[in-house]
Amino acid sequence: MGLSIPSQDPRLHTLEQLRSGALHGAQRLTVRAGLRELPEEVYTLADTLEVLDLSGNELDDLPADLARLHRLRVIFCANNRFTRLPEVLGRCEALEMVGFKANQIDTVPAAALPPQLRWLILTDNRIATLPDELGRRPRLQKVALAGNRLTALPATLAACERLELLRISANQLDGLPGWLLTLPRLTWLAHGGNPFSMALEADALEHAPMPRVRWQELDVQAQLGEGASGHIYRAARTDGEAVALKVFKGEVTSDGLPLTELAACLQAGSHPQLIPAIGRLGGHPAGADGLLMPLVGAEFRTLAAPPSLASCTRDVYDPDLRLPPAAALSIAAGMADALAHLHARGLTHGDLYAHNILHDGRGQARLGDFGAASFLASVPPHQAARLRAMDVRAFGCLLEELAACCDDAAPTLAPMSTLAQACVDTDVDRRPSAEDVARAMRQLASR
């Protein structure tokens, strides 16, 4: 499901509540009221407010004294009218997460980057350059820049050894910088939809055309889920066949372009542990693109929830989830085999996460969501090897998480841990290949 903004407070607060003092002591504030400026009453929450969500208003700037909110850790200002990332953000000493998706931002001043910055979302703006100061934020873990106009990345990012997730799809990059692929913890990278890869994506769409299914031919039923790039519904075709329908949210998603995802689905081919695409949506009333997929059985459920504000880059598992060791091994073996298949087909997945895996609790699992997938042939061979190694690191993280869901006494935990450590080696070139990992997992699962 790609890059998912963590769950925000589902309760919308009103200006009346804020002005009356009814929100005294609140740690979160969510206001959608056509705001053109920040209400002065927000400062009455300065001693408690940690999360401020002002998305969906008409703001184009923030006040110079925003730093009075001295406990503020997270700010969301998506879908407003900003053309410049406000410099006052850099004076908010506790601020860790900054989200300004879908504005009209073309300028990111160095002074706008808070010293404790850990998670930056600037998806779907107009940014052509980024300041070198971005690479001088040592806590930086997660950066979403898809759908901008970047022609290069700041070379200073080479010092960000904690960076784990980067979305640079749908920009104007003519290649990947070599230093990027040696970052020791970089794991989830999406770079499709750039000039250096678009020819391959177009070729995949042209030479493996997907059947078109018109909206009018579908009986769209209940919503099954939602990811960063789209909504998924249960639907029925005219012949009565039940299918899953993914409708993309817009021209640019958190991961990149819907057409890149379509091309990757075609390139991926068929594998028992992958959720394939079986048709492409046409004739949507709002012009949206979409995919038809087989409907997975009701016994399957998502392995984990997407990362939270606290976990940042790691998925959130149900604390009560316990897996028999054999089931955990079976899931891991299936995912390793699917990953080796994708690499052999010339793709990286870019988003190998538990929240993109459906499982039945008994060891059967399916990997979906190709929104962050990228074509390996778009880069030189030595870079392709390192891109594959990033996927392998993602598998190592998954293996660690699956092991944590098992009984501590399980004899398989030690070899799982050993393999996981090899996969997450900070030396990118020392990690095993996906094919070697799949072979090792098959051996473990057969014991």
Beta strands, then each sheet from edge to edge (+ up, - down):
strand 1: 28-30
strand 2: 51-53
strand 3: 74-76
strand 4: 97-99
strand 5: 119-121
strand 6: 142-144
strand 7: 165-167
strand 8: 188-190
strand 9: 212-214
strand 10: 218-226
strand 11: 230-237
strand 12: 242-248
strand 13: 279-282
strand 14: 290-294
strand 15: 301-302
strand 16: 347-348
strand 17: 357-359
strand 18: 365-367
strand 19: 374-375
sheet 1: 1+ 2+ 3+ 4+ 5+ 6+ 7+ 8+
sheet 2: 9+ 13+ 14- 12+ 11- 10+
sheet 3: 15+ 17- 18+
sheet 4: 16+ 19-
end
